[in-house]
Amino acid sequence: MPRSGALSMVRRLSHTEPLMLLQFRNITRGWIATIIVLLVGGATVLFLIPNSGVDFSGSAYVANVGGQRITPRQLTRELELTLRAQRAEGQNLSSQDAIDAGLHLRLLDGMINRLALYWYGEKIGVSASNAQVAARIREIPATRNAVTGEFDTTAYAAFLQQLNYGRTEFEDDVRGDLTSQMMMEAIVSGVRAPASYGALAYAYDAEQRVVSIAEAPASAVGAVPQPNEAQLQAFYEDNQQQLQLPEFRTLTLAYARPADFVARVNVPEARLREEFEARAASLTQPERRTYVRIAAANEAQANDAASRLNRGESAASVATAMNLQSTRGENQARAEVPDRAVADAVFGAQVRGPAVVARGSLSPFVVVRVESSTPAVTPSFAQYRQQIHDAIAGEEAHELLSAAISAFEDARGAGSTVAEAARGANLPVVTIAAVEAGGRDQSGRPIEALAGHEEVLSAAFEIPEGEATDFTPAGDADVVAGVDRITPATVRPLAEVRNELAQAWMAQERARRLRELGDTIAAAVNGGQTLAAAARANRASIVVSSRSVDRRGASQLPSQGMPAQIFAAQEGNAISGIRNDGGAVLVAVVERINRADAAANPQIVEMARAQMQQSLGNSLGEAIQGEIVARAKPRRNESLIERTYRPSNAEGEEAQQ
């Protein structure tokens, strides 16, 4: 079965309780875990990506790795889980935006890498055991009972359902990730960086340079005039892409959701009571007890064990001392106790009272001591009335909804618009005046009503004006989108953007002049003038005099490219750079280079060596993984990827061709 890396998403999805997978990854810590994180990739509700009619069954795949396939469903799930984690952190990126940025391709790379590691582990006969898989899954907080803290199969099933994983698929992923971790830990465990690496790293980090800096303000290059018509026209033509307005569409959305029909359902009281009586037996919770038991060969031995338990000895110590077998029953109902005779003893004994001796069916005698009890719970009609009502109303609401959908489709077939057909079938309608393919309005703001409607929106941008999409899942509803009007993509006219274009042209011209001025001052200094003299001659002033800076300090300079230039320059050289706000040019002179003595700081050198060792381990892991991926011979289904995950500008590019 193809696997897409459930554990890699465990790292990413624990910000909130619905995104609990990351809690699993947080269990695996240390530098080896860091290597695995690097190897499997930092990236890691279905059907939110446009499918363009693509078959999402197992026969369609976006990649094949070592004979195992990655389907569009799995890649879509990976993308949605990643976006869900980002949204929990306040990054509201739509699926279309993610596709435009190529996130789906990076996620696919990570899935291919993981699957290649799984494939290689199987090839060389390395595999995590069932016990290891079970232990790891039991460590996931979301699989535990909220009251007892113990692993709970119901919680586990809900956890998998929330992530849209099947049990076998998820457990295969867990096994694959554990196997990959074991392999990589064995491979990189012997990596050690030599001491010279630490000395080099220390020398690099500790090096300092003494610099003086002059600043020439924008006023030094004079006032920049407004561009003439020819200059403005040329600038306009050079910036057509930035000035383009996307295609907008006016949409009518019709929603089909059961919740809108629940209020129309009337459930008689007699039916509620009848349903409660039918369910009462299954709702009853029997008494449960936690106990210890010791099997004995004869009555005397059993009495001796009971006496020792009653004196305060633990069951484990008594069993060890007497060479007997001790077992524990955890929160068991009477029917769950394997031996009926033992069950009678367990549920007849006093809770936290003295140990009792009883004859057993599976062993001659048993000694039982009950530690705790959870009382039986008998359901009441008042307690379950609303739950039963909601269940019945939900079923009948689905029937009403089905009839409404049929009426809607009949009306559409007869020529009604989406709005007319929806109102006639009592389906809610929402009108979107103008939206581009990414879900934004004409001012560039995301349209709140379309959050989670990525697949609906994508389908609406693939049909002509006057047509409507099929019902498409979106959150708790199925949605039809009718395209009422299409406003084609256009380039904003020059008259509309003249003022802002003129300002941009002037800013560009000012930056060009400042760069030339900076180059002139730097050339004068490199030619033999002092920085002070060159600055005075060019309307600049000294702002920093003979200051010592390291690489971290240099990074605080208000010119983005200047720190790298300072530490690349030779002693006595001058370099220049535009200030980040564009309001001045800076010229720096490297007056002196101070290099650190590694021998005088052995502890810091050792820390640097350890960091280099981790980097080497990461590099080795990457190299090994690259070879493993190459041997797995991954194949991508590029045509399916392009059809399924279409960038928003794809249609425009096709039209230009």
DRENGU-164610 format. One record per residue (C-alpha): residue number from 1; residue in three letters; x negated, y negated, z negated. Coordinates in steps of 0.25 Angstrom, whole numbers, plus 5000, padded with zeros to 4 digits. Layout:
REM DRENGU-164610
PT num residu   px   py   pz
PT NUM    ALA    X    Y    Z
...
This chain:
REM DRENGU-164610
PT num residu   px   py   pz
PT   1    MET 5000 5000 5000
PT   2    PRO 4995 4986 5003
PT   3    ARG 4990 4978 4992
PT   4    SER 4989 4963 4991
PT   5    GLY 4983 4961 4977
PT   6    ALA 4993 4960 4966
PT   7    LEU 4981 4958 4956
PT   8    SER 4975 4946 4964
PT   9    MET 4989 4939 4962
PT  10    VAL 4988 4942 4947
PT  11    ARG 4977 4932 4946
PT  12    ARG 4986 4921 4952
PT  13    LEU 5000 4922 4947
PT  14    SER 5000 4921 4932
PT  15    HIS 5003 4906 4930
PT  16    THR 5017 4909 4927
PT  17    GLU 5025 4921 4922
PT  18    PRO 5031 4924 4936
PT  19    LEU 5017 4924 4941
PT  20    MET 5011 4934 4932
PT  21    LEU 5001 4942 4941
PT  22    LEU 4989 4933 4938
PT  23    GLN 4990 4937 4923
PT  24    PHE 4985 4951 4928
PT  25    ARG 4973 4945 4935
PT  26    ASN 4970 4937 4922
PT  27    ILE 4967 4951 4916
PT  28    THR 4955 4953 4924
PT  29    ARG 4944 4944 4920
PT  30    GLY 4929 4942 4921
PT  31    TRP 4919 4940 4932
PT  32    ILE 4923 4953 4939
PT  33    ALA 4937 4948 4939
PT  34    THR 4932 4935 4945
PT  35    ILE 4925 4943 4957
PT  36    ILE 4938 4951 4959
PT  37    VAL 4946 4938 4959
PT  38    LEU 4937 4932 4970
PT  39    LEU 4938 4945 4978
PT  40    VAL 4952 4947 4978
PT  41    GLY 4955 4932 4981
PT  42    GLY 4960 4920 4973
PT  43    ALA 4973 4920 4981
PT  44    THR 4983 4930 4976
PT  45    VAL 5040 4926 4983
PT  46    LEU 5038 4935 4995
PT  47    PHE 5042 4931 5009
PT  48    LEU 5040 4916 5007
PT  49    ILE 5031 4916 5020
PT  50    PRO 5037 4915 5034
PT  51    ASN 5038 4929 5040
PT  52    SER 5041 4925 5054
PT  53    GLY 5049 4938 5056
PT  54    VAL 5037 4946 5051
PT  55    ASP 5039 4960 5046
PT  56    PHE 5035 4960 5031
PT  57    SER 5036 4975 5030
PT  58    GLY 5024 4984 5027
PT  59    SER 5021 4986 5042
PT  60    ALA 5017 4971 5044
PT  61    TYR 5004 4967 5038
PT  62    VAL 4995 4955 5037
PT  63    ALA 4982 4963 5034
PT  64    ASN 4977 4977 5034
PT  65    VAL 4966 4980 5025
PT  66    GLY 4960 4994 5024
PT  67    GLY 4973 5000 5029
PT  68    GLN 4982 4993 5019
PT  69    ARG 4991 4981 5023
PT  70    ILE 4994 4968 5018
PT  71    THR 5009 4964 5022
PT  72    PRO 5015 4950 5024
PT  73    ARG 5023 4953 5011
PT  74    GLN 5011 4955 5003
PT  75    LEU 5004 4943 5008
PT  76    THR 5016 4934 5007
PT  77    ARG 5017 4939 4992
PT  78    GLU 5003 4936 4990
PT  79    LEU 5005 4922 4995
PT  80    GLU 5018 4919 4987
PT  81    LEU 5011 4924 4974
PT  82    THR 5000 4915 4977
PT  83    LEU 5009 4903 4979
PT  84    ARG 5017 4907 4967
PT  85    ALA 5005 4906 4958
PT  86    GLN 5001 4893 4964
PT  87    ARG 5015 4887 4962
PT  88    ALA 5014 4891 4948
PT  89    GLU 5002 4882 4947
PT  90    GLY 5009 4871 4953
PT  91    GLN 5004 4873 4968
PT  92    ASN 5017 4873 4976
PT  93    LEU 5011 4878 4989
PT  94    SER 5022 4884 4999
PT  95    SER 5019 4897 5006
PT  96    GLN 5019 4889 5019
PT  97    ASP 5008 4880 5014
PT  98    ALA 5000 4892 5009
PT  99    ILE 5001 4898 5023
PT 100    ASP 4996 4885 5029
PT 101    ALA 4984 4885 5020
PT 102    GLY 4981 4899 5023
PT 103    LEU 4984 4905 5009
PT 104    HIS 4990 4917 5015
PT 105    LEU 4978 4920 5023
PT 106    ARG 4969 4919 5010
PT 107    LEU 4978 4928 5002
PT 108    LEU 4978 4938 5013
PT 109    ASP 4963 4938 5013
PT 110    GLY 4963 4941 4998
PT 111    MET 4973 4952 5000
PT 112    ILE 4964 4958 5011
PT 113    ASN 4952 4957 5002
PT 114    ARG 4960 4964 4990
PT 115    LEU 4965 4975 4999
PT 116    ALA 4951 4978 5005
PT 117    LEU 4946 4980 4990
PT 118    TYR 4958 4989 4987
PT 119    TRP 4955 4997 5000
PT 120    TYR 4940 4998 4997
PT 121    GLY 4943 5003 4983
PT 122    GLU 4952 5014 4988
PT 123    LYS 4941 5017 4999
PT 124    ILE 4930 5020 4988
PT 125    GLY 4939 5027 4979
PT 126    VAL 4940 5016 4968
PT 127    SER 4954 5013 4962
PT 128    ALA 4959 5008 4949
PT 129    SER 4967 5019 4941
PT 130    ASN 4982 5019 4938
PT 131    ALA 4978 5016 4923
PT 132    GLN 4970 5004 4927
PT 133    VAL 4982 4999 4936
PT 134    ALA 4992 5001 4925
PT 135    ALA 4983 4994 4915
PT 136    ARG 4981 4982 4923
PT 137    ILE 4996 4980 4927
PT 138    ARG 4999 4982 4912
PT 139    GLU 4990 4970 4909
PT 140    ILE 4999 4961 4918
PT 141    PRO 5008 4952 4908
PT 142    ALA 5020 4952 4917
PT 143    THR 5021 4968 4916
PT 144    ARG 5023 4967 4901
PT 145    ASN 5035 4967 4893
PT 146    ALA 5037 4953 4888
PT 147    VAL 5041 4958 4874
PT 148    THR 5032 4970 4872
PT 149    GLY 5020 4966 4880
PT 150    GLU 5020 4980 4886
PT 151    PHE 5019 4984 4900
PT 152    ASP 5034 4984 4906
PT 153    THR 5038 4991 4919
PT 154    THR 5050 4981 4920
PT 155    ALA 5040 4969 4919
PT 156    TYR 5031 4975 4928
PT 157    ALA 5042 4977 4939
PT 158    ALA 5046 4963 4937
PT 159    PHE 5032 4958 4939
PT 160    LEU 5030 4966 4952
PT 161    GLN 5043 4961 4957
PT 162    GLN 5040 4947 4954
PT 163    LEU 5027 4948 4962
PT 164    ASN 5034 4956 4973
PT 165    TYR 5025 4968 4971
PT 166    GLY 5029 4983 4971
PT 167    ARG 5023 4991 4960
PT 168    THR 5014 5000 4969
PT 169    GLU 5009 4988 4976
PT 170    PHE 5005 4980 4964
PT 171    GLU 4999 4992 4957
PT 172    ASP 4991 4995 4970
PT 173    ASP 4986 4981 4969
PT 174    VAL 4982 4982 4955
PT 175    ARG 4975 4995 4958
PT 176    GLY 4968 4988 4970
PT 177    ASP 4963 4976 4962
PT 178    LEU 4958 4984 4950
PT 179    THR 4951 4993 4960
PT 180    SER 4944 4981 4967
PT 181    GLN 4940 4975 4953
PT 182    MET 4933 4988 4949
PT 183    MET 4926 4989 4963
PT 184    MET 4921 4974 4962
PT 185    GLU 4917 4975 4948
PT 186    ALA 4908 4987 4951
PT 187    ILE 4902 4980 4963
PT 188    VAL 4899 4967 4957
PT 189    SER 4896 4971 4942
PT 190    GLY 4880 4972 4945
PT 191    VAL 4879 4958 4952
PT 192    ARG 4869 4949 4945
PT 193    ALA 4864 4936 4949
PT 194    PRO 4849 4934 4947
PT 195    ALA 4844 4923 4937
PT 196    SER 4839 4914 4949
PT 197    TYR 4853 4913 4953
PT 198    GLY 4857 4906 4940
PT 199    ALA 4845 4897 4941
PT 200    LEU 4849 4893 4955
PT 201    ALA 4863 4890 4951
PT 202    TYR 4858 4882 4938
PT 203    ALA 4849 4874 4947
PT 204    TYR 4860 4871 4956
PT 205    ASP 4870 4867 4945
PT 206    ALA 4860 4859 4937
PT 207    GLU 4854 4851 4948
PT 208    GLN 4856 4836 4946
PT 209    ARG 4853 4824 4955
PT 210    VAL 4851 4810 4952
PT 211    VAL 4859 4801 4961
PT 212    SER 4862 4787 4964
PT 213    ILE 4875 4783 4971
PT 214    ALA 4879 4771 4979
PT 215    GLU 4894 4767 4983
PT 216    ALA 4899 4759 4994
PT 217    PRO 4913 4755 4994
PT 218    ALA 4923 4756 5006
PT 219    SER 4922 4740 5006
PT 220    ALA 4907 4742 5011
PT 221    VAL 4911 4747 5024
PT 222    GLY 4921 4735 5026
PT 223    ALA 4936 4735 5029
PT 224    VAL 4941 4746 5038
PT 225    PRO 4950 4740 5049
PT 226    GLN 4963 4746 5053
PT 227    PRO 4962 4756 5065
PT 228    ASN 4965 4751 5079
PT 229    GLU 4976 4758 5087
PT 230    ALA 4966 4767 5094
PT 231    GLN 4959 4771 5081
PT 232    LEU 4973 4774 5074
PT 233    GLN 4978 4782 5086
PT 234    ALA 4965 4790 5086
PT 235    PHE 4966 4793 5071
PT 236    TYR 4981 4796 5073
PT 237    GLU 4978 4806 5084
PT 238    ASP 4967 4812 5075
PT 239    ASN 4976 4815 5063
PT 240    GLN 4988 4820 5070
PT 241    GLN 4988 4833 5062
PT 242    GLN 4989 4825 5049
PT 243    LEU 5000 4817 5054
PT 244    GLN 5009 4828 5059
PT 245    LEU 5023 4830 5053
PT 246    PRO 5027 4844 5052
PT 247    GLU 5040 4850 5058
PT 248    PHE 5052 4848 5048
PT 249    ARG 5065 4856 5048
PT 250    THR 5078 4853 5042
PT 251    LEU 5083 4866 5035
PT 252    THR 5096 4871 5029
PT 253    LEU 5094 4882 5019
PT 254    ALA 5105 4892 5015
PT 255    TYR 5103 4900 5002
PT 256    ALA 5108 4914 5000
PT 257    ARG 5106 4917 4985
PT 258    PRO 5114 4926 4975
PT 259    ALA 5113 4915 4964
PT 260    ASP 5123 4906 4972
PT 261    PHE 5133 4917 4972
PT 262    VAL 5132 4922 4957
PT 263    ALA 5141 4911 4952
PT 264    ARG 5152 4916 4962
PT 265    VAL 5153 4930 4955
PT 266    ASN 5163 4933 4944
PT 267    VAL 5160 4945 4936
PT 268    PRO 5172 4950 4928
PT 269    GLU 5169 4952 4913
PT 270    ALA 5174 4966 4914
PT 271    ARG 5164 4970 4925
PT 272    LEU 5153 4964 4916
PT 273    ARG 5156 4973 4904
PT 274    GLU 5158 4985 4913
PT 275    GLU 5144 4983 4919
PT 276    PHE 5138 4981 4905
PT 277    GLU 5144 4994 4900
PT 278    ALA 5138 5001 4912
PT 279    ARG 5124 4995 4909
PT 280    ALA 5125 4996 4894
PT 281    ALA 5117 5009 4893
PT 282    SER 5106 5004 4901
PT 283    LEU 5105 4991 4894
PT 284    THR 5104 4998 4880
PT 285    GLN 5090 4997 4875
PT 286    PRO 5087 5009 4865
PT 287    GLU 5078 5008 4853
PT 288    ARG 5063 5009 4855
PT 289    ARG 5052 5012 4846
PT 290    THR 5037 5012 4845
PT 291    TYR 5031 5024 4838
PT 292    VAL 5019 5033 4836
PT 293    ARG 5019 5048 4835
PT 294    ILE 5009 5058 4831
PT 295    ALA 5011 5073 4836
PT 296    ALA 5008 5083 4825
PT 297    ALA 5006 5099 4826
PT 298    ASN 5014 5102 4813
PT 299    GLU 5022 5095 4803
PT 300    ALA 5011 5094 4792
PT 301    GLN 5002 5087 4802
PT 302    ALA 5014 5078 4806
PT 303    ASN 5017 5074 4791
PT 304    ASP 5002 5071 4789
PT 305    ALA 5002 5062 4801
PT 306    ALA 5015 5055 4796
PT 307    SER 5009 5053 4783
PT 308    ARG 4996 5046 4788
PT 309    LEU 5005 5037 4797
PT 310    ASN 5013 5033 4785
PT 311    ARG 5000 5030 4777
PT 312    GLY 4997 5019 4788
PT 313    GLU 4988 5027 4797
PT 314    SER 4989 5024 4812
PT 315    ALA 4995 5035 4822
PT 316    ALA 4982 5035 4830
PT 317    SER 4973 5037 4817
PT 318    VAL 4982 5048 4812
PT 319    ALA 4983 5055 4825
PT 320    THR 4968 5054 4827
PT 321    ALA 4965 5059 4813
PT 322    MET 4974 5071 4814
PT 323    ASN 4971 5074 4829
PT 324    LEU 4985 5072 4833
PT 325    GLN 4992 5064 4845
PT 326    SER 4998 5051 4843
PT 327    THR 5007 5044 4853
PT 328    ARG 5014 5030 4853
PT 329    GLY 5028 5027 4858
PT 330    GLU 5030 5013 4862
PT 331    ASN 5044 5006 4862
PT 332    GLN 5051 5019 4866
PT 333    ALA 5066 5022 4866
PT 334    ARG 5070 5036 4860
PT 335    ALA 5072 5041 4875
PT 336    GLU 5057 5038 4878
PT 337    VAL 5051 5046 4866
PT 338    PRO 5046 5058 4873
PT 339    ASP 5050 5068 4862
PT 340    ARG 5064 5068 4857
PT 341    ALA 5060 5072 4843
PT 342    VAL 5050 5061 4842
PT 343    ALA 5061 5052 4847
PT 344    ASP 5070 5056 4836
PT 345    ALA 5058 5053 4826
PT 346    VAL 5054 5040 4832
PT 347    PHE 5069 5034 4832
PT 348    GLY 5072 5041 4819
PT 349    ALA 5060 5035 4811
PT 350    GLN 5059 5022 4804
PT 351    VAL 5052 5010 4812
PT 352    ARG 5039 5008 4805
PT 353    GLY 5043 5018 4795
PT 354    PRO 5035 5031 4791
PT 355    ALA 5031 5041 4801
PT 356    VAL 5040 5053 4803
PT 357    VAL 5037 5067 4807
PT 358    ALA 5046 5074 4817
PT 359    ARG 5046 5087 4826
PT 360    GLY 5043 5084 4840
PT 361    SER 5047 5091 4853
PT 362    LEU 5034 5089 4860
PT 363    SER 5025 5091 4847
PT 364    PRO 5028 5099 4834
PT 365    PHE 5028 5086 4826
PT 366    VAL 5027 5071 4828
PT 367    VAL 5025 5060 4818
PT 368    VAL 5032 5047 4822
PT 369    ARG 5030 5033 4817
PT 370    VAL 5039 5021 4823
PT 371    GLU 5032 5008 4824
PT 372    SER 5043 4999 4830
PT 373    SER 5057 4999 4836
PT 374    THR 5065 4991 4846
PT 375    PRO 5080 4992 4842
PT 376    ALA 5090 4997 4853
PT 377    VAL 5097 4986 4860
PT 378    THR 5112 4988 4864
PT 379    PRO 5116 4978 4875
PT 380    SER 5128 4969 4873
PT 381    PHE 5138 4964 4884
PT 382    ALA 5135 4950 4881
PT 383    GLN 5120 4952 4882
PT 384    TYR 5121 4958 4896
PT 385    ARG 5133 4951 4901
PT 386    GLN 5126 4940 4909
PT 387    GLN 5116 4949 4915
PT 388    ILE 5127 4959 4920
PT 389    HIS 5135 4947 4925
PT 390    ASP 5123 4942 4933
PT 391    ALA 5120 4955 4939
PT 392    ILE 5134 4957 4944
PT 393    ALA 5135 4943 4949
PT 394    GLY 5122 4944 4956
PT 395    GLU 5126 4957 4963
PT 396    GLU 5139 4950 4967
PT 397    ALA 5132 4937 4971
PT 398    HIS 5124 4945 4981
PT 399    GLU 5136 4950 4987
PT 400    LEU 5142 4936 4988
PT 401    LEU 5129 4931 4994
PT 402    SER 5129 4942 5004
PT 403    ALA 5142 4938 5009
PT 404    ALA 5138 4924 5010
PT 405    ILE 5126 4927 5018
PT 406    SER 5135 4935 5028
PT 407    ALA 5144 4923 5029
PT 408    PHE 5132 4914 5031
PT 409    GLU 5127 4922 5042
PT 410    ASP 5140 4924 5049
PT 411    ALA 5142 4909 5049
PT 412    ARG 5128 4907 5055
PT 413    GLY 5131 4917 5065
PT 414    ALA 5144 4909 5069
PT 415    GLY 5135 4896 5071
PT 416    SER 5136 4889 5057
PT 417    THR 5124 4882 5053
PT 418    VAL 5116 4887 5041
PT 419    ALA 5122 4876 5032
PT 420    GLU 5137 4879 5037
PT 421    ALA 5135 4894 5035
PT 422    ALA 5129 4893 5021
PT 423    ARG 5140 4884 5016
PT 424    GLY 5150 4893 5022
PT 425    ALA 5144 4905 5014
PT 426    ASN 5142 4897 5001
PT 427    LEU 5126 4898 5003
PT 428    PRO 5118 4886 4997
PT 429    VAL 5112 4876 5008
PT 430    VAL 5100 4867 5007
PT 431    THR 5096 4857 5018
PT 432    ILE 5081 4854 5019
PT 433    ALA 5080 4841 5027
PT 434    ALA 5066 4842 5032
PT 435    VAL 5055 4852 5029
PT 436    GLU 5042 4856 5035
PT 437    ALA 5037 4871 5036
PT 438    GLY 5030 4870 5023
PT 439    GLY 5042 4866 5015
PT 440    ARG 5039 4851 5014
PT 441    ASP 5048 4839 5017
PT 442    GLN 5045 4827 5026
PT 443    SER 5037 4820 5014
PT 444    GLY 5029 4832 5012
PT 445    ARG 5035 4837 4999
PT 446    PRO 5039 4852 4997
PT 447    ILE 5054 4854 4998
PT 448    GLU 5058 4860 4985
PT 449    ALA 5070 4867 4990
PT 450    LEU 5061 4875 5000
PT 451    ALA 5052 4880 4989
PT 452    GLY 5050 4895 4990
PT 453    HIS 5057 4895 5004
PT 454    GLU 5044 4896 5012
PT 455    GLU 5049 4908 5020
PT 456    VAL 5063 4901 5023
PT 457    LEU 5055 4889 5027
PT 458    SER 5046 4896 5036
PT 459    ALA 5057 4903 5043
PT 460    ALA 5065 4890 5045
PT 461    PHE 5053 4884 5053
PT 462    GLU 5053 4896 5062
PT 463    ILE 5066 4894 5068
PT 464    PRO 5072 4884 5078
PT 465    GLU 5081 4872 5074
PT 466    GLY 5096 4877 5071
PT 467    GLU 5092 4891 5067
PT 468    ALA 5091 4897 5053
PT 469    THR 5082 4907 5046
PT 470    ASP 5087 4920 5041
PT 471    PHE 5089 4922 5026
PT 472    THR 5076 4921 5020
PT 473    PRO 5072 4924 5005
PT 474    ALA 5068 4912 4997
PT 475    GLY 5068 4913 4982
PT 476    ASP 5081 4918 4977
PT 477    ALA 5089 4915 4990
PT 478    ASP 5089 4919 5004
PT 479    VAL 5088 4907 5013
PT 480    VAL 5092 4903 5027
PT 481    ALA 5086 4891 5033
PT 482    GLY 5093 4883 5045
PT 483    VAL 5084 4874 5053
PT 484    ASP 5093 4862 5055
PT 485    ARG 5082 4853 5062
PT 486    ILE 5068 4853 5066
PT 487    THR 5059 4841 5066
PT 488    PRO 5046 4844 5074
PT 489    ALA 5032 4842 5069
PT 490    THR 5027 4828 5073
PT 491    VAL 5015 4819 5071
PT 492    ARG 5018 4806 5063
PT 493    PRO 5018 4795 5073
PT 494    LEU 5007 4785 5073
PT 495    ALA 5016 4774 5069
PT 496    GLU 5021 4781 5057
PT 497    VAL 5007 4784 5051
PT 498    ARG 4999 4772 5057
PT 499    ASN 4997 4765 5043
PT 500    GLU 4992 4778 5036
PT 501    LEU 4983 4782 5048
PT 502    ALA 4977 4768 5048
PT 503    GLN 4973 4770 5033
PT 504    ALA 4968 4783 5036
PT 505    TRP 4959 4778 5048
PT 506    MET 4954 4767 5039
PT 507    ALA 4950 4777 5028
PT 508    GLN 4943 4786 5038
PT 509    GLU 4936 4774 5044
PT 510    ARG 4932 4769 5030
PT 511    ALA 4926 4782 5026
PT 512    ARG 4918 4783 5039
PT 513    ARG 4912 4769 5036
PT 514    LEU 4909 4773 5022
PT 515    ARG 4902 4786 5026
PT 516    GLU 4893 4777 5036
PT 517    LEU 4890 4768 5025
PT 518    GLY 4886 4779 5015
PT 519    ASP 4877 4785 5026
PT 520    THR 4871 4772 5028
PT 521    ILE 4867 4770 5014
PT 522    ALA 4862 4785 5012
PT 523    ALA 4854 4783 5025
PT 524    ALA 4847 4770 5019
PT 525    VAL 4844 4777 5006
PT 526    ASN 4838 4790 5013
PT 527    GLY 4830 4780 5022
PT 528    GLY 4823 4774 5009
PT 529    GLN 4832 4763 5003
PT 530    THR 4837 4764 4989
PT 531    LEU 4851 4767 4986
PT 532    ALA 4853 4754 4980
PT 533    ALA 4848 4746 4992
PT 534    ALA 4856 4754 5002
PT 535    ALA 4868 4752 4994
PT 536    ARG 4867 4737 4993
PT 537    ALA 4864 4736 5008
PT 538    ASN 4878 4743 5010
PT 539    ARG 4887 4737 5000
PT 540    ALA 4886 4749 4991
PT 541    SER 4882 4750 4976
PT 542    ILE 4876 4760 4967
PT 543    VAL 4886 4767 4958
PT 544    VAL 4877 4779 4952
PT 545    SER 4862 4777 4949
PT 546    SER 4853 4789 4947
PT 547    ARG 4863 4798 4941
PT 548    SER 4860 4813 4939
PT 549    VAL 4871 4822 4943
PT 550    ASP 4873 4837 4945
PT 551    ARG 4882 4844 4955
PT 552    ARG 4894 4843 4945
PT 553    GLY 4892 4828 4943
PT 554    ALA 4890 4825 4957
PT 555    SER 4904 4832 4960
PT 556    GLN 4910 4820 4953
PT 557    LEU 4905 4810 4963
PT 558    PRO 4916 4803 4970
PT 559    SER 4912 4808 4984
PT 560    GLN 4915 4822 4988
PT 561    GLY 4903 4826 4996
PT 562    MET 4893 4818 4988
PT 563    PRO 4889 4829 4977
PT 564    ALA 4885 4839 4988
PT 565    GLN 4877 4829 4995
PT 566    ILE 4870 4824 4983
PT 567    PHE 4865 4839 4979
PT 568    ALA 4861 4842 4993
PT 569    ALA 4853 4829 4995
PT 570    GLN 4838 4828 4993
PT 571    GLU 4832 4819 4983
PT 572    GLY 4832 4804 4988
PT 573    ASN 4843 4807 4998
PT 574    ALA 4856 4799 4999
PT 575    ILE 4870 4804 5003
PT 576    SER 4884 4798 5004
PT 577    GLY 4898 4801 5003
PT 578    ILE 4912 4794 5003
PT 579    ARG 4919 4792 4990
PT 580    ASN 4930 4802 4988
PT 581    ASP 4941 4790 4988
PT 582    GLY 4935 4785 5001
PT 583    GLY 4932 4771 4995
PT 584    ALA 4917 4771 4995
PT 585    VAL 4904 4779 5000
PT 586    LEU 4894 4784 4990
PT 587    VAL 4879 4786 4993
PT 588    ALA 4871 4794 4983
PT 589    VAL 4855 4796 4982
PT 590    VAL 4849 4808 4976
PT 591    GLU 4838 4802 4968
PT 592    ARG 4833 4814 4961
PT 593    ILE 4836 4829 4960
PT 594    ASN 4835 4836 4946
PT 595    ARG 4835 4851 4946
PT 596    ALA 4837 4859 4933
PT 597    ASP 4827 4869 4927
PT 598    ALA 4834 4883 4927
PT 599    ALA 4824 4889 4917
PT 600    ALA 4828 4879 4906
PT 601    ASN 4842 4883 4906
PT 602    PRO 4842 4899 4906
PT 603    GLN 4857 4900 4901
PT 604    ILE 4863 4891 4911
PT 605    VAL 4855 4898 4922
PT 606    GLU 4861 4911 4917
PT 607    MET 4875 4906 4917
PT 608    ALA 4873 4901 4931
PT 609    ARG 4867 4915 4935
PT 610    ALA 4880 4922 4929
PT 611    GLN 4888 4913 4938
PT 612    MET 4880 4916 4950
PT 613    GLN 4882 4931 4947
PT 614    GLN 4897 4930 4947
PT 615    SER 4896 4922 4960
PT 616    LEU 4887 4934 4966
PT 617    GLY 4897 4944 4961
PT 618    ASN 4908 4936 4968
PT 619    SER 4900 4935 4981
PT 620    LEU 4897 4950 4980
PT 621    GLY 4911 4953 4978
PT 622    GLU 4915 4945 4990
PT 623    ALA 4905 4952 4999
PT 624    ILE 4909 4965 4995
PT 625    GLN 4924 4962 4997
PT 626    GLY 4921 4956 5010
PT 627    GLU 4914 4970 5014
PT 628    ILE 4926 4978 5008
PT 629    VAL 4936 4969 5016
PT 630    ALA 4928 4971 5029
PT 631    ARG 4928 4986 5027
PT 632    ALA 4943 4986 5025
PT 633    LYS 4945 4980 5039
PT 634    PRO 4957 4971 5036
PT 635    ARG 4965 4967 5047
PT 636    ARG 4975 4955 5047
PT 637    ASN 4988 4954 5055
PT 638    GLU 4985 4940 5059
PT 639    SER 4998 4939 5068
PT 640    LEU 5007 4943 5056
PT 641    ILE 5000 4933 5047
PT 642    GLU 5002 4922 5056
PT 643    ARG 5016 4925 5059
PT 644    THR 5020 4927 5044
PT 645    TYR 5012 4916 5038
PT 646    ARG 5013 4905 5048
PT 647    PRO 5007 4891 5045
PT 648    SER 5016 4879 5046
PT 649    ASN 5009 4873 5058
PT 650    ALA 5009 4886 5066
PT 651    GLU 5021 4883 5074
PT 652    GLY 5015 4869 5077
PT 653    GLU 5002 4875 5082
PT 654    GLU 5009 4885 5090
PT 655    ALA 5017 4874 5097
PT 656    GLN 5005 4867 5100
PT 657    GLN 4999 4879 5107
